[in-house]
Structure formats: C-alpha cells, structure tokens
Amino acid sequence: MTHDQLKAFIAVVEHGSFRAAANAIYKTQPSISAAVRNLESQFELQLLDRDSYRPSLTEAGRAFYQQARQLVRQSEELEQLGHQLAHRSTPTLHISISANFSQLPKLETIRQFCLQRPDLRLTINTEHLSGVPEQLLTETSDLAIGPHTGLDERFEFTVIDETETLTVATRDFLSSTEIAPGHPISQGALRNQPHILITDSGSVAPFPHRHVIPGGQTWYVNDYHMKKTLLMAGMGWARMPRHMIEAELDSGELQLLDISNYPSRLLNPIYLIRLKDRLHSPQAIQLWQLLTSDQT
C-alpha cells in the first residue's frame, strides 16, 4: 500500500469518477485505475462498485475510505512539517499571481512584510487561468492571487482588491475594419478579426477562455507584454487591465470598444487564495493574516 494509491482511491471517491480524480490530482486516468486495482488486490477487497455509471463505495470501501483519508492527511502534514523544519534557517514563501493582475495587489503591504523579514526568500511567479490553482494543488506555491475561476471547496479565498478590464483596439484597427468609433459594434463585425488572448499556463486541465465571441478568430500569446505589442501594432483587439493602457487611452492611440451583448468593461475582484487541507508555513499564515486584515 502506497501513499499514491491511497490518494488515487480518495480522489475517485470524492470526485465521483476516475476521470475527475485524474484531473483533480494531476495524474492520468489509467494510472488512477491501476492504483485503485492494486490497492484492492493487495487486501483482496472490493473497495469500489463499478457496476453503475459512477463508481460507488462498497461497505468495506466506506470503512477503508474514512481511515485512508485521515492517514493521508496526517502523512502530508508530517511531510510539510519536515520540510519546514529542514529549511527553517532560510524561510521561503512562494506566491502565484494571475497574469490578469500584473500590477501586484497590496504591493506596499508585501514590501513591508519582506522588510521585516530580511532572511525571507520570496518567489513570485505569474500564471494564467488553470495555472493559478494548479500551483496551489501541486503545492508549488503557498498562496495565490487571482480571479475566482476554478475555485471550489478545496480552496479558502477572500477578496483583497479589484481591477478594471477594458476591451480596446487602436484607431487604425477600427478604421481598417470599417467600424465607426463611438458606436456599438456587433459581434459579427469582430468575428473575423483576431481576438488576442493569453494562453492557459496550466499543464493538466486547461480552462476555457471566457468572454470570447462564438466562432471568432483567436490568437494566443504567453504574456501581457506580447499581447500589448500585437494590440498596439493594430493586429487585433483585446481585453486589457486599465492600468496597463492608461497612457494609450489618454493619448487616443487606443479606443474603447463597445460590443453588443458583450462585457466590454468589467470590474474583476482579486482573491487571495490558499489550500484548505494543507499545513501552512508561519510566513504564509502571517502574510495571509496581514493581507486579509489590510482592506484599506
């Protein structure tokens, strides 16, 4: 019996299928099936009833599941504690931030937090869509700052800020597409014009992009710097955080697009996020408390 076999079994029970379990713990579906079969073979027990569309616990499986869940949680907490003790001399803090919020929220609070801990080794990485929760689920990051997308009962999250997203294009782009500035634009008028999007940075189960015109042409880049470069070259239209295009809006280089039946302007809540079932480091707990109490 291995830790991975127990995690696979628990994931099938809690997510309702082998496929959902595979997505949840970032394994392939065949490896999940094999892990559960090997677990059953070792004890010569049938833990899951596979006769129906969704696997369900047998009587023996219900008893086994309760103990397995407790054992896995204790094991993971012990492993986390061991890592913390081993690296106590060099405290680390890993934060994953959504590319949507390239202007780091609560930067002054984070700066003061780090100044008070001169030996802290801080790592901040930028992710997009499923990449944000994936960093937490794989325990690569301690905390994340991102949108609500993909959050469920596995996460604890709270709003700490908000950002405004605007749909824009250059004046030349509007002229080339024969769209009159200042008038509502039909989705059909933009369907054949490149909508510049950022690629999902997750490696397991990418999320679909929201606010995309059905059947429209889409181009993908890796970050907002390249997105803005293509946008300013008049090669497409895009949704951008206001703070990244404020100067171009003021100069008239970029213009707002008012698209029919489309959220051309959005206020997006910014969430501070962490895993519920994880033993968090002292520095992760302290920063969480600081950021959630600093709502000014």
C-alpha positions, 0 to 999 in steps of 0.5 A: 500500500502506497501513499499514491494509491491511497490518494488515487482511491480518495480522489475517485471517491470524492470526485465521483469518477476516475476521470475527475480524480485524474484531473483533480490530482494531476495524474492520468486516468489509467494510472488512477485505475491501476492504483485503485486495482492494486490497492484492492488486490493487495487486501483482496477487497472490493473497495469500489462498485463499478457496476453503475455509471459512477463508481460507488463505495462498497461497505468495506470501501466506506470503512477503508475510505474514512481511515485512508483519508485521515492517514493521508492527511496526517502523512502530508502534514508530517511531510510539510512539517519536515520540510519546514523544519529542514529549511527553517534557517532560510524561510521561503514563501512562494506566491502565484499571481494571475497574469490578469493582475500584473500590477501586484495587489497590496504591493506596499503591504508585501514590501513591508512584510519582506522588510521585516523579514530580511532572511525571507526568500520570496518567489513570485511567479505569474500564471494564467487561468488553470495555472493559478490553482494548479500551483496551489494543488501541486503545492508549488506555491503557498498562496495565490492571487487571482480571479475566482475561476476554478475555485471550489471547496478545496480552496479558502479565498477572500477578496483583497482588491479589484481591477478594471478590464477594458476591451480596446483596439487602436484607431487604425484597427477600427478604421481598417475594419470599417467600424465607426468609433463611438458606436456599438459594434456587433459581434459579427463585425469582430468575428473575423478579426483576431481576438488576442488572448493569453494562453492557459499556463496550466499543464493538466486541465486547461480552462476555457477562455471566457468572454470570447465571441462564438466562432471568432478568430483567436490568437494566443500569446504567453504574456501581457507584454506580447499581447500589448505589442500585437494590440498596439501594432493594430493586429487585433483587439483585446481585453486589457487591465486599465492600468496597463493602457492608461497612457494609450487611452489618454493619448487616443492611440487606443479606443474603447470598444463597445460590443453588443451583448458583450462585457466590454468593461468589467470590474474583476475582484482579486482573491487571495487564495490558499489550500484548505487541507494543507499545513501552512508555513508561519510566513504564509499564515502571517502574510495571509493574516496581514493581507486579509486584515489590510482592506484599506 
